Amino acid sequence: MSERASARVPTEVAYERLRAQIVTGRLTANQRLVEADLVAELGVSRATIRSVLARLEYEGLTVREYNHGARVRMVSADEAVEILQVRSALEGLGARLAAVHADDEDIAKLRAIRVGMLQRIEEGDLLGYSDQNSRLHKLVIVTSRHTVIRRLIDGLNAQMVRFQYRTILVPGRPQESLAEHTGVIEAIAAHDADAAEAAMRHHLSQVTCTLRTITNDPQQQASVMQMTRRGG
């Protein structure tokens, strides 16, 4: 490995570790990111930390404030809806391309995840269902064979961690969600590009409607947040 390539490694490792803490929710919205603490935790220089924070700010994951340093950026409910609208366009195209490119192995993997989703519902494990949901969406994009869509979706999803589990905790939503995902999977399996795109757009429009409902109903929002704290 060249000296130049070696010099990039600490920055990349620190970036990946800090980004993972944000997108998994270990670091919460508005939490301060103190450079000295990050230097000690990640074992890199202050200059490296500043480079990492600048990269995360460009991705919309952190924000810098004059005289206050960096913090994890808070995504509002309104912005979350906008992100879902963009995802609908991108993932709709991803599903269309997945229907074109999917082979038997891809289809088998999609259907296997659906089985796992059904099992989570039957067990009442709604947060586990949400994790399977994320796996399915990622696999659809992988199956699309479109690297730009994959990169853009990854960036958008990273900003949605605060809302990751909320919609699936709404009563009746898991069964609706499973039916919507089944429609996506079977359209891809049939290599019906129009139906696959329409099914994915419909699914994400329903997610958007559910999120808006939660946001506009303080009682339901409080109930969902209580369930989230209990782990579903």
N, C-alpha and C positions, 0 to 999 in steps of 0.2 A: 504493500500500500504506500502511495506517495505521501510526503509530508503534508501536502495541501489537502489530500483526502482525509488523512488522519486528523488534521486540525478541525475538520467539519464534524467529526463524530460526536464530541461532547455536546455541541449545539443541537444536533439532531436528536440525540438521546434525551437531553433535557426538554426539548420541545415535545417529543412524544409522551414523556412522562407527565408533564404539566398539562398537556392537552387532554390526556386520558383522565386525569383527575377532574377536569372541568366537565367533559362530556358524559362522565358516569355519575356526576352529581356529588362526588366527594368534596369538591370545592363548590360552595353554594353561590347563588346569585348575589351580587353586591359584596361578596367577601373580599377583603383587602388582600393584595398580593405584595407582601413586604419583601423587597429585594434581598435584604440581609438574611431573612429566613429561608428564602428559596436558594440562595447561595449555599447555606449550610445543609439544607435538605438534599439538594441535587448534586452537590460537590463540584460546582463549576464556578467560573469567575462572574463578577458582577456584570462585566461587559457581555458575557454569554447570556445571562438572564435578561438583560435589556434587549438583546437581539431576539430572544425567544418571545418576550412580551410584545415586541413590535410585530412579530409574525402573527401572534394570536390576536392582536388588535385588528390586523388586516383581515383576519377571518371572521371578525365580529364576535369573538369569544371573550375578549377583555377590552377595557377602556382605560385610558389614562386621564387623570384630572390634575390640573396645575396645582402644585403644592400638596397633593394628596396621594400621588403615586398611582399604581394600577389596581384595578379590582375586576372581579368577574362581572361581565356585562349582564344586566337584567334585560330579558326579553319580555316585552309586555304581551298581554293577551291579543291586542290588536295586531302586533307584529307577528305573533304566532299564526294568526289567521292568514296574513299575507304570505308567510313562509309556506303554509299549506297550499295556498293557491298556486304558488310557483312550483311546489312539488307536484301538484296535480298535472301541470303541463309537462314537466320533465318525466315524471313516472308514467304518465299516460303514453308518452313516446317510448319510454323504456319497455313498457308492457307490449306495445305494438311490435317493437323490434325483437322482444323475447319470443313472441308468437312466430316470428319469421325464422329465428335461429335455434329455437329449442330442439334438442335431440331427446331420445328416450330417457337418457340418464338425467337430464335436466328436469324433465316432467316427473320422473319418479321421485326426485329430491323435493320438488314442490309439493307433491301429494303426501310425501312422508311428513313434511312440516305441518301440513293441514291435519294429519292424524294427531300429531302432537298438540296442536291447538285445541282440537276437540277434547282430548284427554284433559288438558288444563281446565277447560270449562267444566267438564264432568267432576273434576276434583275440587272445583271452586278456587283454583289457583289463578286469579285474574292477573296478578303481576307476572306470573310465569307465562300466561297467555300473551301478555304484551311483549315479553322477550321473544317468544316464537313469532309473533307478528313482525317484529323488527327483522328477524332472520329471513322471513319470507320476502319482505320488501327488498332486502339486500340481494337475495338470490334472483329475484326477477331482474334486477338491474345487472347483475353479473351475467345472467342469461342473455341480456340484450346485446352483449359484446360491445358496448359503447362506453369507452373510457371517460369521455368528457361528462356524460350524464352521471356516471358513477362518482366522479370527483365533485361535481356540483351538489349532488344529493348528499354526499357525505358532509360537506360543509354546512348545508342547510339543517341537516338532522342534528349536528353538533350543537346548534343554537336552541334546539327544542327540548333539551333535557328536562327543564322544569315542568313541561307539559306531557312528558312521555307516557305517564300512567293514567292521567286524569280521565280521558274520555272512556277508557275501557271499564272504569269503575261505575259508570252510570248504569242503573238498572236496565236490563234488556239489551244493552249495547253489545255485550260479547256475542250473543247469538246472531245479531244483525251483522256484526263484523265478520263472523265466520262465514255467513252466507255470501257476503260481498267478496271475501277472499276466494271462496270456492268458485265464484263466477270468473274471477281473474284467472285462476289456475286452469279451469276447464277450457276457457277461451284460448289460452296459450297452448294447452294440450291439443286443441283442435286446429292449431295454426291459423286461427281466425284473428287477424291483426286488428280489424275494425272493432270487433267485440272485446278484445283484450284491452285496447285503449279505452273504450267506453266504460268497461267494468272498473278499471283502475281509477278513472276520473270520477265515476259515481262513488266509489268507495271513499276517496279522499274528500269529496264534497260532503259526504255524510259525517266524516270526522270533523270537518270544518263546522258544520251545523251543530254538532254535539258540543264542540268547544265553545261556540258562541252561546249556546244555551247555558252551559255551566257559568260562563263569565257574566251573563246577564241575570243569573239567579243566585243571589248570595247564600240562600239556604242550601241549595244543591251543591254549591261550591264548597261550603263548610263541611257538608257530609262527605264529599269526595276527598277533601283534604284529611279528614279524620280517618277515613279508610286507608289512605296512603300511609299515614303515620302508623297505623296498625299492621301495615304490610298486606292490605287487601282483605 
